[in-house]
Amino acid sequence: MGMSAAQSHARLVSSFDTVYLSHIENLLSQLGIPVEKRNFLIAGGAGELPFIDVIPELWVPVDRYGQALGVVQSLSTKDTEGDDRPWQCPRCYERIEAQFVQCWRCGYFLPDQPDDKPDP
């Protein structure tokens, strides 16, 4: 019995920022990793459809997921101080805009960032 399409692919990342998703898709294509795009055409239905059902997603074959995730993680800017670029949730790998400290998908909070105050 073979795997269904749903079982043979895993969601790598989702975001309404389709430029970001296209960049990831291009990087993965250069590595020969096939990418399946989902919800790109229905994203305009947000407001009429449940939010989670319309967010554009990139899916990759399960056997290439680790390699693809490495590409996405290499784009993470969370460790750059004073950065106003998006960050990636370490729990569910969702891309979160820089002004937020909590993942909208799974609720993960960014740990407090170190500050420049000397220890007492």
Backbone as XML, in Angstrom:
<?xml version="1.0"?>
<chain id="A" units="angstrom">
  <residue number="1" name="MET">
    <atom name="N" x="0.848" y="-1.176" z="0.000"/>
    <atom name="CA" x="0.000" y="0.000" z="0.000"/>
    <atom name="C" x="0.895" y="1.241" z="0.000"/>
  </residue>
  <residue number="2" name="GLY">
    <atom name="N" x="0.704" y="2.147" z="-0.949"/>
    <atom name="CA" x="1.547" y="3.333" z="-1.059"/>
    <atom name="C" x="1.068" y="4.462" z="-0.164"/>
  </residue>
  <residue number="3" name="MET">
    <atom name="N" x="1.932" y="5.453" z="-0.013"/>
    <atom name="CA" x="1.589" y="6.627" z="0.791"/>
    <atom name="C" x="0.679" y="7.549" z="-0.007"/>
  </residue>
  <residue number="4" name="SER">
    <atom name="N" x="-0.223" y="8.215" z="0.674"/>
    <atom name="CA" x="-1.034" y="9.224" z="-0.002"/>
    <atom name="C" x="-0.194" y="10.483" z="-0.131"/>
  </residue>
  <residue number="5" name="ALA">
    <atom name="N" x="-0.650" y="11.419" z="-0.943"/>
    <atom name="CA" x="0.081" y="12.676" z="-1.130"/>
    <atom name="C" x="0.236" y="13.410" z="0.197"/>
  </residue>
  <residue number="6" name="ALA">
    <atom name="N" x="-0.784" y="13.343" z="1.047"/>
    <atom name="CA" x="-0.720" y="14.040" z="2.333"/>
    <atom name="C" x="0.359" y="13.436" z="3.228"/>
  </residue>
  <residue number="7" name="GLN">
    <atom name="N" x="0.545" y="12.119" z="3.167"/>
    <atom name="CA" x="1.532" y="11.463" z="4.010"/>
    <atom name="C" x="2.938" y="11.580" z="3.454"/>
  </residue>
  <residue number="8" name="SER">
    <atom name="N" x="3.075" y="11.761" z="2.163"/>
    <atom name="CA" x="4.397" y="11.798" z="1.558"/>
    <atom name="C" x="5.019" y="13.189" z="1.574"/>
  </residue>
  <residue number="9" name="HIS">
    <atom name="N" x="4.228" y="14.202" z="1.938"/>
    <atom name="CA" x="4.716" y="15.573" z="2.005"/>
    <atom name="C" x="4.481" y="16.151" z="3.400"/>
  </residue>
  <residue number="10" name="ALA">
    <atom name="N" x="5.313" y="17.091" z="3.778"/>
    <atom name="CA" x="5.180" y="17.758" z="5.070"/>
    <atom name="C" x="5.207" y="19.267" z="4.853"/>
  </residue>
  <residue number="11" name="ARG">
    <atom name="N" x="4.402" y="19.993" z="5.661"/>
    <atom name="CA" x="4.391" y="21.449" z="5.563"/>
    <atom name="C" x="5.701" y="21.980" z="6.108"/>
  </residue>
  <residue number="12" name="LEU">
    <atom name="N" x="6.409" y="22.698" z="5.279"/>
    <atom name="CA" x="7.696" y="23.264" z="5.679"/>
    <atom name="C" x="7.515" y="24.617" z="6.328"/>
  </residue>
  <residue number="13" name="VAL">
    <atom name="N" x="6.752" y="25.487" z="5.691"/>
    <atom name="CA" x="6.593" y="26.853" z="6.194"/>
    <atom name="C" x="5.324" y="27.444" z="5.609"/>
  </residue>
  <residue number="14" name="SER">
    <atom name="N" x="4.715" y="28.374" z="6.343"/>
    <atom name="CA" x="3.556" y="29.096" z="5.823"/>
    <atom name="C" x="3.687" y="30.557" z="6.202"/>
  </residue>
  <residue number="15" name="SER">
    <atom name="N" x="3.193" y="31.418" z="5.309"/>
    <atom name="CA" x="3.283" y="32.857" z="5.537"/>
    <atom name="C" x="2.441" y="33.570" z="4.494"/>
  </residue>
  <residue number="16" name="PHE">
    <atom name="N" x="1.913" y="34.727" z="4.865"/>
    <atom name="CA" x="1.250" y="35.556" z="3.861"/>
    <atom name="C" x="2.279" y="36.336" z="3.046"/>
  </residue>
  <residue number="17" name="ASP">
    <atom name="N" x="3.546" y="36.289" z="3.443"/>
    <atom name="CA" x="4.619" y="36.965" z="2.706"/>
    <atom name="C" x="5.076" y="36.054" z="1.563"/>
  </residue>
  <residue number="18" name="THR">
    <atom name="N" x="4.423" y="36.196" z="0.411"/>
    <atom name="CA" x="4.719" y="35.308" z="-0.711"/>
    <atom name="C" x="6.081" y="35.579" z="-1.330"/>
  </residue>
  <residue number="19" name="VAL">
    <atom name="N" x="6.646" y="36.754" z="-1.121"/>
    <atom name="CA" x="8.009" y="37.024" z="-1.595"/>
    <atom name="C" x="8.987" y="36.132" z="-0.817"/>
  </residue>
  <residue number="20" name="TYR">
    <atom name="N" x="8.787" y="36.071" z="0.496"/>
    <atom name="CA" x="9.607" y="35.203" z="1.356"/>
    <atom name="C" x="9.461" y="33.738" z="0.934"/>
  </residue>
  <residue number="21" name="LEU">
    <atom name="N" x="8.215" y="33.297" z="0.703"/>
    <atom name="CA" x="7.989" y="31.914" z="0.297"/>
    <atom name="C" x="8.632" y="31.630" z="-1.060"/>
  </residue>
  <residue number="22" name="SER">
    <atom name="N" x="8.548" y="32.574" z="-1.982"/>
    <atom name="CA" x="9.168" y="32.391" z="-3.296"/>
    <atom name="C" x="10.685" y="32.298" z="-3.182"/>
  </residue>
  <residue number="23" name="HIS">
    <atom name="N" x="11.268" y="33.065" z="-2.268"/>
    <atom name="CA" x="12.714" y="32.998" z="-2.046"/>
    <atom name="C" x="13.104" y="31.598" z="-1.552"/>
  </residue>
  <residue number="24" name="ILE">
    <atom name="N" x="12.349" y="31.082" z="-0.591"/>
    <atom name="CA" x="12.621" y="29.729" z="-0.090"/>
    <atom name="C" x="12.454" y="28.721" z="-1.215"/>
  </residue>
  <residue number="25" name="GLU">
    <atom name="N" x="11.384" y="28.862" z="-1.987"/>
    <atom name="CA" x="11.138" y="27.943" z="-3.101"/>
    <atom name="C" x="12.317" y="27.949" z="-4.079"/>
  </residue>
  <residue number="26" name="ASN">
    <atom name="N" x="12.836" y="29.131" z="-4.386"/>
    <atom name="CA" x="13.982" y="29.227" z="-5.297"/>
    <atom name="C" x="15.216" y="28.544" z="-4.720"/>
  </residue>
  <residue number="27" name="LEU">
    <atom name="N" x="15.486" y="28.763" z="-3.428"/>
    <atom name="CA" x="16.647" y="28.130" z="-2.785"/>
    <atom name="C" x="16.518" y="26.607" z="-2.807"/>
  </residue>
  <residue number="28" name="LEU">
    <atom name="N" x="15.315" y="26.110" z="-2.518"/>
    <atom name="CA" x="15.094" y="24.669" z="-2.509"/>
    <atom name="C" x="15.222" y="24.090" z="-3.916"/>
  </residue>
  <residue number="29" name="SER">
    <atom name="N" x="14.701" y="24.807" z="-4.906"/>
    <atom name="CA" x="14.799" y="24.352" z="-6.297"/>
    <atom name="C" x="16.252" y="24.217" z="-6.730"/>
  </residue>
  <residue number="30" name="GLN">
    <atom name="N" x="17.092" y="25.152" z="-6.283"/>
    <atom name="CA" x="18.517" y="25.084" z="-6.615"/>
    <atom name="C" x="19.170" y="23.825" z="-6.050"/>
  </residue>
  <residue number="31" name="LEU">
    <atom name="N" x="18.607" y="23.309" z="-4.961"/>
    <atom name="CA" x="19.127" y="22.088" z="-4.337"/>
    <atom name="C" x="18.433" y="20.836" z="-4.875"/>
  </residue>
  <residue number="32" name="GLY">
    <atom name="N" x="17.508" y="21.022" z="-5.804"/>
    <atom name="CA" x="16.793" y="19.889" z="-6.372"/>
    <atom name="C" x="15.690" y="19.347" z="-5.488"/>
  </residue>
  <residue number="33" name="ILE">
    <atom name="N" x="15.228" y="20.153" z="-4.528"/>
    <atom name="CA" x="14.156" y="19.728" z="-3.632"/>
    <atom name="C" x="12.827" y="20.183" z="-4.232"/>
  </residue>
  <residue number="34" name="PRO">
    <atom name="N" x="11.945" y="19.242" z="-4.591"/>
    <atom name="CA" x="10.653" y="19.635" z="-5.147"/>
    <atom name="C" x="9.791" y="20.329" z="-4.092"/>
  </residue>
  <residue number="35" name="VAL">
    <atom name="N" x="9.082" y="21.363" z="-4.493"/>
    <atom name="CA" x="8.248" y="22.140" z="-3.584"/>
    <atom name="C" x="6.815" y="22.143" z="-4.101"/>
  </residue>
  <residue number="36" name="GLU">
    <atom name="N" x="5.885" y="21.900" z="-3.212"/>
    <atom name="CA" x="4.466" y="21.989" z="-3.545"/>
    <atom name="C" x="3.904" y="23.227" z="-2.864"/>
  </residue>
  <residue number="37" name="LYS">
    <atom name="N" x="3.328" y="24.139" z="-3.654"/>
    <atom name="CA" x="2.732" y="25.355" z="-3.113"/>
    <atom name="C" x="1.244" y="25.108" z="-2.881"/>
  </residue>
  <residue number="38" name="ARG">
    <atom name="N" x="0.768" y="25.508" z="-1.703"/>
    <atom name="CA" x="-0.649" y="25.347" z="-1.378"/>
    <atom name="C" x="-1.215" y="26.678" z="-0.895"/>
  </residue>
  <residue number="39" name="ASN">
    <atom name="N" x="-2.470" y="26.922" z="-1.222"/>
    <atom name="CA" x="-3.235" y="28.096" z="-0.773"/>
    <atom name="C" x="-2.767" y="29.413" z="-1.385"/>
  </residue>
  <residue number="40" name="PHE">
    <atom name="N" x="-1.951" y="29.386" z="-2.426"/>
    <atom name="CA" x="-1.493" y="30.636" z="-3.029"/>
    <atom name="C" x="-2.632" y="31.346" z="-3.759"/>
  </residue>
  <residue number="41" name="LEU">
    <atom name="N" x="-3.540" y="30.593" z="-4.338"/>
    <atom name="CA" x="-4.607" y="31.215" z="-5.116"/>
    <atom name="C" x="-5.814" y="31.609" z="-4.282"/>
  </residue>
  <residue number="42" name="ILE">
    <atom name="N" x="-5.959" y="31.041" z="-3.087"/>
    <atom name="CA" x="-7.130" y="31.388" z="-2.272"/>
    <atom name="C" x="-6.799" y="32.357" z="-1.152"/>
  </residue>
  <residue number="43" name="ALA">
    <atom name="N" x="-5.572" y="32.840" z="-1.078"/>
    <atom name="CA" x="-5.191" y="33.758" z="0.004"/>
    <atom name="C" x="-6.070" y="35.003" z="-0.006"/>
  </residue>
  <residue number="44" name="GLY">
    <atom name="N" x="-6.584" y="35.389" z="-1.167"/>
    <atom name="CA" x="-7.461" y="36.542" z="-1.249"/>
    <atom name="C" x="-8.798" y="36.314" z="-0.567"/>
  </residue>
  <residue number="45" name="GLY">
    <atom name="N" x="-9.106" y="35.088" z="-0.202"/>
    <atom name="CA" x="-10.364" y="34.782" z="0.468"/>
    <atom name="C" x="-10.323" y="34.992" z="1.964"/>
  </residue>
  <residue number="46" name="ALA">
    <atom name="N" x="-9.185" y="35.463" z="2.478"/>
    <atom name="CA" x="-9.079" y="35.702" z="3.914"/>
    <atom name="C" x="-10.185" y="36.662" z="4.325"/>
  </residue>
  <residue number="47" name="GLY">
    <atom name="N" x="-10.872" y="36.358" z="5.399"/>
    <atom name="CA" x="-11.994" y="37.159" z="5.849"/>
    <atom name="C" x="-13.290" y="36.417" z="5.595"/>
  </residue>
  <residue number="48" name="GLU">
    <atom name="N" x="-13.362" y="35.705" z="4.482"/>
    <atom name="CA" x="-14.537" y="34.901" z="4.177"/>
    <atom name="C" x="-14.308" y="33.451" z="4.588"/>
  </residue>
  <residue number="49" name="LEU">
    <atom name="N" x="-13.057" y="33.047" z="4.597"/>
    <atom name="CA" x="-12.685" y="31.682" z="4.967"/>
    <atom name="C" x="-11.883" y="31.725" z="6.257"/>
  </residue>
  <residue number="50" name="PRO">
    <atom name="N" x="-11.836" y="30.633" z="7.011"/>
    <atom name="CA" x="-11.009" y="30.609" z="8.231"/>
    <atom name="C" x="-9.557" y="30.951" z="7.907"/>
  </residue>
  <residue number="51" name="PHE">
    <atom name="N" x="-8.961" y="31.781" z="8.747"/>
    <atom name="CA" x="-7.591" y="32.270" z="8.544"/>
    <atom name="C" x="-6.608" y="31.143" z="8.239"/>
  </residue>
  <residue number="52" name="ILE">
    <atom name="N" x="-6.686" y="30.071" z="9.010"/>
    <atom name="CA" x="-5.733" y="28.971" z="8.878"/>
    <atom name="C" x="-5.879" y="28.239" z="7.546"/>
  </residue>
  <residue number="53" name="ASP">
    <atom name="N" x="-7.042" y="28.356" z="6.910"/>
    <atom name="CA" x="-7.279" y="27.655" z="5.648"/>
    <atom name="C" x="-6.782" y="28.406" z="4.423"/>
  </residue>
  <residue number="54" name="VAL">
    <atom name="N" x="-6.371" y="29.660" z="4.586"/>
    <atom name="CA" x="-5.993" y="30.434" z="3.412"/>
    <atom name="C" x="-4.537" y="30.893" z="3.414"/>
  </residue>
  <residue number="55" name="ILE">
    <atom name="N" x="-3.795" y="30.598" z="4.444"/>
    <atom name="CA" x="-2.416" y="31.055" z="4.500"/>
    <atom name="C" x="-1.566" y="30.230" z="3.521"/>
  </residue>
  <residue number="56" name="PRO">
    <atom name="N" x="-0.835" y="30.901" z="2.630"/>
    <atom name="CA" x="0.007" y="30.171" z="1.669"/>
    <atom name="C" x="1.064" y="29.325" z="2.380"/>
  </residue>
  <residue number="57" name="GLU">
    <atom name="N" x="1.300" y="28.130" z="1.836"/>
    <atom name="CA" x="2.222" y="27.171" z="2.444"/>
    <atom name="C" x="3.140" y="26.567" z="1.396"/>
  </residue>
  <residue number="58" name="LEU">
    <atom name="N" x="4.326" y="26.161" z="1.846"/>
    <atom name="CA" x="5.237" y="25.362" z="1.028"/>
    <atom name="C" x="5.338" y="23.989" z="1.676"/>
  </residue>
  <residue number="59" name="TRP">
    <atom name="N" x="5.155" y="22.950" z="0.881"/>
    <atom name="CA" x="5.263" y="21.567" z="1.336"/>
    <atom name="C" x="6.391" y="20.891" z="0.567"/>
  </residue>
  <residue number="60" name="VAL">
    <atom name="N" x="7.089" y="19.999" z="1.231"/>
    <atom name="CA" x="8.195" y="19.271" z="0.605"/>
    <atom name="C" x="8.035" y="17.779" z="0.892"/>
  </residue>
  <residue number="61" name="PRO">
    <atom name="N" x="8.671" y="16.930" z="0.074"/>
    <atom name="CA" x="8.622" y="15.493" z="0.365"/>
    <atom name="C" x="9.201" y="15.203" z="1.748"/>
  </residue>
  <residue number="62" name="VAL">
    <atom name="N" x="8.559" y="14.287" z="2.455"/>
    <atom name="CA" x="8.980" y="13.948" z="3.812"/>
    <atom name="C" x="10.463" y="13.579" z="3.864"/>
  </residue>
  <residue number="63" name="ASP">
    <atom name="N" x="10.940" y="12.849" z="2.861"/>
    <atom name="CA" x="12.335" y="12.407" z="2.894"/>
    <atom name="C" x="13.338" y="13.535" z="2.629"/>
  </residue>
  <residue number="64" name="ARG">
    <atom name="N" x="12.877" y="14.717" z="2.244"/>
    <atom name="CA" x="13.764" y="15.870" z="2.029"/>
    <atom name="C" x="13.515" y="16.970" z="3.063"/>
  </residue>
  <residue number="65" name="TYR">
    <atom name="N" x="12.614" y="16.690" z="4.023"/>
    <atom name="CA" x="12.202" y="17.708" z="4.987"/>
    <atom name="C" x="13.379" y="18.256" z="5.795"/>
  </residue>
  <residue number="66" name="GLY">
    <atom name="N" x="14.226" y="17.391" z="6.307"/>
    <atom name="CA" x="15.354" y="17.844" z="7.118"/>
    <atom name="C" x="16.257" y="18.794" z="6.355"/>
  </residue>
  <residue number="67" name="GLN">
    <atom name="N" x="16.549" y="18.462" z="5.115"/>
    <atom name="CA" x="17.398" y="19.315" z="4.287"/>
    <atom name="C" x="16.697" y="20.652" z="4.019"/>
  </residue>
  <residue number="68" name="ALA">
    <atom name="N" x="15.410" y="20.599" z="3.704"/>
    <atom name="CA" x="14.655" y="21.821" z="3.427"/>
    <atom name="C" x="14.549" y="22.693" z="4.677"/>
  </residue>
  <residue number="69" name="LEU">
    <atom name="N" x="14.339" y="22.072" z="5.836"/>
    <atom name="CA" x="14.245" y="22.823" z="7.078"/>
    <atom name="C" x="15.562" y="23.543" z="7.364"/>
  </residue>
  <residue number="70" name="GLY">
    <atom name="N" x="16.677" y="22.904" z="7.056"/>
    <atom name="CA" x="17.975" y="23.549" z="7.227"/>
    <atom name="C" x="18.087" y="24.827" z="6.411"/>
  </residue>
  <residue number="71" name="VAL">
    <atom name="N" x="17.525" y="24.812" z="5.208"/>
    <atom name="CA" x="17.537" y="26.009" z="4.356"/>
    <atom name="C" x="16.720" y="27.114" z="5.015"/>
  </residue>
  <residue number="72" name="VAL">
    <atom name="N" x="15.528" y="26.769" z="5.503"/>
    <atom name="CA" x="14.668" y="27.769" z="6.146"/>
    <atom name="C" x="15.339" y="28.315" z="7.403"/>
  </residue>
  <residue number="73" name="GLN">
    <atom name="N" x="15.911" y="27.431" z="8.195"/>
    <atom name="CA" x="16.557" y="27.870" z="9.439"/>
    <atom name="C" x="17.761" y="28.762" z="9.160"/>
  </residue>
  <residue number="74" name="SER">
    <atom name="N" x="18.434" y="28.554" z="8.042"/>
    <atom name="CA" x="19.590" y="29.394" z="7.715"/>
    <atom name="C" x="19.158" y="30.824" z="7.405"/>
  </residue>
  <residue number="75" name="LEU">
    <atom name="N" x="17.876" y="31.017" z="7.096"/>
    <atom name="CA" x="17.352" y="32.353" z="6.826"/>
    <atom name="C" x="16.896" y="33.059" z="8.100"/>
  </residue>
  <residue number="76" name="SER">
    <atom name="N" x="16.864" y="32.338" z="9.208"/>
    <atom name="CA" x="16.393" y="32.915" z="10.463"/>
    <atom name="C" x="17.295" y="34.057" z="10.894"/>
  </residue>
  <residue number="77" name="THR">
    <atom name="N" x="16.685" y="35.136" z="11.374"/>
    <atom name="CA" x="17.452" y="36.305" z="11.811"/>
    <atom name="C" x="17.273" y="36.547" z="13.297"/>
  </residue>
  <residue number="78" name="LYS">
    <atom name="N" x="16.740" y="35.564" z="14.017"/>
    <atom name="CA" x="16.429" y="35.737" z="15.428"/>
    <atom name="C" x="17.657" y="36.093" z="16.272"/>
  </residue>
  <residue number="79" name="ASP">
    <atom name="N" x="18.831" y="35.618" z="15.865"/>
    <atom name="CA" x="20.015" y="35.865" z="16.684"/>
    <atom name="C" x="20.718" y="37.179" z="16.339"/>
  </residue>
  <residue number="80" name="THR">
    <atom name="N" x="20.145" y="37.983" z="15.499"/>
    <atom name="CA" x="20.733" y="39.267" z="15.133"/>
    <atom name="C" x="20.130" y="40.341" z="16.015"/>
  </residue>
  <residue number="81" name="GLU">
    <atom name="N" x="20.973" y="41.020" z="16.811"/>
    <atom name="CA" x="20.453" y="42.029" z="17.729"/>
    <atom name="C" x="19.973" y="43.263" z="16.984"/>
  </residue>
  <residue number="82" name="GLY">
    <atom name="N" x="18.910" y="43.886" z="17.509"/>
    <atom name="CA" x="18.398" y="45.117" z="16.937"/>
    <atom name="C" x="17.831" y="44.940" z="15.541"/>
  </residue>
  <residue number="83" name="ASP">
    <atom name="N" x="17.415" y="43.745" z="15.219"/>
    <atom name="CA" x="16.944" y="43.454" z="13.877"/>
    <atom name="C" x="15.439" y="43.637" z="13.804"/>
  </residue>
  <residue number="84" name="ASP">
    <atom name="N" x="14.968" y="44.190" z="12.703"/>
    <atom name="CA" x="13.527" y="44.350" z="12.555"/>
    <atom name="C" x="12.985" y="43.423" z="11.468"/>
  </residue>
  <residue number="85" name="ARG">
    <atom name="N" x="13.722" y="42.373" z="11.181"/>
    <atom name="CA" x="13.264" y="41.383" z="10.207"/>
    <atom name="C" x="12.484" y="40.292" z="10.924"/>
  </residue>
  <residue number="86" name="PRO">
    <atom name="N" x="11.663" y="39.548" z="10.182"/>
    <atom name="CA" x="10.878" y="38.467" z="10.794"/>
    <atom name="C" x="11.766" y="37.412" z="11.452"/>
  </residue>
  <residue number="87" name="TRP">
    <atom name="N" x="11.177" y="36.664" z="12.390"/>
    <atom name="CA" x="11.876" y="35.565" z="13.041"/>
    <atom name="C" x="11.072" y="34.296" z="12.822"/>
  </residue>
  <residue number="88" name="GLN">
    <atom name="N" x="11.713" y="33.172" z="13.092"/>
    <atom name="CA" x="11.059" y="31.890" z="12.886"/>
    <atom name="C" x="10.856" y="31.192" z="14.220"/>
  </residue>
  <residue number="89" name="CYS">
    <atom name="N" x="9.640" y="30.727" z="14.443"/>
    <atom name="CA" x="9.310" y="30.028" z="15.682"/>
    <atom name="C" x="10.098" y="28.722" z="15.762"/>
  </residue>
  <residue number="90" name="PRO">
    <atom name="N" x="10.844" y="28.511" z="16.843"/>
    <atom name="CA" x="11.613" y="27.263" z="16.973"/>
    <atom name="C" x="10.737" y="26.045" z="17.266"/>
  </residue>
  <residue number="91" name="ARG">
    <atom name="N" x="9.492" y="26.262" z="17.660"/>
    <atom name="CA" x="8.603" y="25.138" z="17.965"/>
    <atom name="C" x="7.883" y="24.631" z="16.711"/>
  </residue>
  <residue number="92" name="CYS">
    <atom name="N" x="7.264" y="25.546" z="15.943"/>
    <atom name="CA" x="6.470" y="25.097" z="14.793"/>
    <atom name="C" x="7.016" y="25.619" z="13.460"/>
  </residue>
  <residue number="93" name="TYR">
    <atom name="N" x="8.098" y="26.400" z="13.523"/>
    <atom name="CA" x="8.802" y="26.913" z="12.335"/>
    <atom name="C" x="7.995" y="27.921" z="11.527"/>
  </residue>
  <residue number="94" name="GLU">
    <atom name="N" x="7.003" y="28.521" z="12.162"/>
    <atom name="CA" x="6.218" y="29.560" z="11.486"/>
    <atom name="C" x="7.060" y="30.835" z="11.400"/>
  </residue>
  <residue number="95" name="ARG">
    <atom name="N" x="6.871" y="31.589" z="10.353"/>
    <atom name="CA" x="7.567" y="32.872" z="10.182"/>
    <atom name="C" x="6.711" y="33.947" z="10.845"/>
  </residue>
  <residue number="96" name="ILE">
    <atom name="N" x="7.333" y="34.715" z="11.763"/>
    <atom name="CA" x="6.618" y="35.708" z="12.550"/>
    <atom name="C" x="7.236" y="37.081" z="12.279"/>
  </residue>
  <residue number="97" name="GLU">
    <atom name="N" x="6.392" y="38.068" z="12.080"/>
    <atom name="CA" x="6.882" y="39.422" z="11.849"/>
    <atom name="C" x="7.624" y="39.918" z="13.090"/>
  </residue>
  <residue number="98" name="ALA">
    <atom name="N" x="8.624" y="40.766" z="12.872"/>
    <atom name="CA" x="9.553" y="41.182" z="13.923"/>
    <atom name="C" x="8.885" y="41.867" z="15.105"/>
  </residue>
  <residue number="99" name="GLN">
    <atom name="N" x="7.781" y="42.578" z="14.889"/>
    <atom name="CA" x="7.171" y="43.328" z="15.978"/>
    <atom name="C" x="6.467" y="42.429" z="16.995"/>
  </residue>
  <residue number="100" name="PHE">
    <atom name="N" x="6.306" y="41.139" z="16.679"/>
    <atom name="CA" x="5.620" y="40.221" z="17.581"/>
    <atom name="C" x="6.624" y="39.375" z="18.364"/>
  </residue>
  <residue number="101" name="VAL">
    <atom name="N" x="6.279" y="39.077" z="19.624"/>
    <atom name="CA" x="7.128" y="38.224" z="20.451"/>
    <atom name="C" x="6.469" y="36.874" z="20.725"/>
  </residue>
  <residue number="102" name="GLN">
    <atom name="N" x="5.278" y="36.665" z="20.132"/>
    <atom name="CA" x="4.573" y="35.396" z="20.307"/>
    <atom name="C" x="4.171" y="34.847" z="18.944"/>
  </residue>
  <residue number="103" name="CYS">
    <atom name="N" x="4.333" y="33.530" z="18.767"/>
    <atom name="CA" x="3.922" y="32.864" z="17.533"/>
    <atom name="C" x="2.404" y="32.791" z="17.485"/>
  </residue>
  <residue number="104" name="TRP">
    <atom name="N" x="1.820" y="33.250" z="16.374"/>
    <atom name="CA" x="0.362" y="33.216" z="16.234"/>
    <atom name="C" x="-0.147" y="31.789" z="16.059"/>
  </residue>
  <residue number="105" name="ARG">
    <atom name="N" x="0.703" y="30.891" z="15.566"/>
    <atom name="CA" x="0.255" y="29.533" z="15.284"/>
    <atom name="C" x="0.252" y="28.649" z="16.531"/>
  </residue>
  <residue number="106" name="CYS">
    <atom name="N" x="1.349" y="28.641" z="17.299"/>
    <atom name="CA" x="1.441" y="27.695" z="18.424"/>
    <atom name="C" x="1.521" y="28.366" z="19.793"/>
  </residue>
  <residue number="107" name="GLY">
    <atom name="N" x="1.656" y="29.701" z="19.829"/>
    <atom name="CA" x="1.673" y="30.399" z="21.103"/>
    <atom name="C" x="3.044" y="30.545" z="21.746"/>
  </residue>
  <residue number="108" name="TYR">
    <atom name="N" x="4.101" y="30.046" z="21.092"/>
    <atom name="CA" x="5.453" y="30.151" z="21.647"/>
    <atom name="C" x="5.827" y="31.619" z="21.855"/>
  </residue>
  <residue number="109" name="PHE">
    <atom name="N" x="6.407" y="31.936" z="23.017"/>
    <atom name="CA" x="6.907" y="33.282" z="23.279"/>
    <atom name="C" x="8.414" y="33.310" z="23.082"/>
  </residue>
  <residue number="110" name="LEU">
    <atom name="N" x="8.905" y="34.359" z="22.432"/>
    <atom name="CA" x="10.351" y="34.550" z="22.345"/>
    <atom name="C" x="10.883" y="34.749" z="23.752"/>
  </residue>
  <residue number="111" name="PRO">
    <atom name="N" x="12.009" y="34.125" z="24.094"/>
    <atom name="CA" x="12.581" y="34.380" z="25.417"/>
    <atom name="C" x="13.031" y="35.838" z="25.491"/>
  </residue>
  <residue number="112" name="ASP">
    <atom name="N" x="13.100" y="36.369" z="26.707"/>
    <atom name="CA" x="13.571" y="37.744" z="26.860"/>
    <atom name="C" x="14.931" y="37.886" z="26.211"/>
  </residue>
  <residue number="113" name="GLN">
    <atom name="N" x="15.072" y="38.964" z="25.469"/>
    <atom name="CA" x="16.345" y="39.223" z="24.801"/>
    <atom name="C" x="17.322" y="39.805" z="25.815"/>
  </residue>
  <residue number="114" name="PRO">
    <atom name="N" x="18.606" y="39.457" z="25.718"/>
    <atom name="CA" x="19.579" y="40.027" z="26.652"/>
    <atom name="C" x="19.655" y="41.534" z="26.454"/>
  </residue>
  <residue number="115" name="ASP">
    <atom name="N" x="19.807" y="42.233" z="27.559"/>
    <atom name="CA" x="19.953" y="43.696" z="27.449"/>
    <atom name="C" x="21.370" y="44.087" z="27.828"/>
  </residue>
  <residue number="116" name="ASP">
    <atom name="N" x="21.661" y="45.350" z="27.722"/>
    <atom name="CA" x="23.027" y="45.815" z="27.949"/>
    <atom name="C" x="23.262" y="46.292" z="29.383"/>
  </residue>
  <residue number="117" name="LYS">
    <atom name="N" x="22.316" y="46.018" z="30.292"/>
    <atom name="CA" x="22.477" y="46.457" z="31.673"/>
    <atom name="C" x="23.516" y="45.579" z="32.369"/>
  </residue>
  <residue number="118" name="PRO">
    <atom name="N" x="24.406" y="46.206" z="33.142"/>
    <atom name="CA" x="25.381" y="45.383" z="33.896"/>
    <atom name="C" x="24.671" y="44.657" z="35.036"/>
  </residue>
  <residue number="119" name="ASP">
    <atom name="N" x="25.245" y="43.535" z="35.438"/>
    <atom name="CA" x="24.689" y="42.797" z="36.568"/>
    <atom name="C" x="24.861" y="43.612" z="37.839"/>
  </residue>
  <residue number="120" name="PRO">
    <atom name="N" x="23.885" y="43.556" z="38.771"/>
    <atom name="CA" x="23.992" y="44.332" z="40.024"/>
    <atom name="C" x="25.106" y="43.826" z="40.906"/>
  </residue>
</chain>
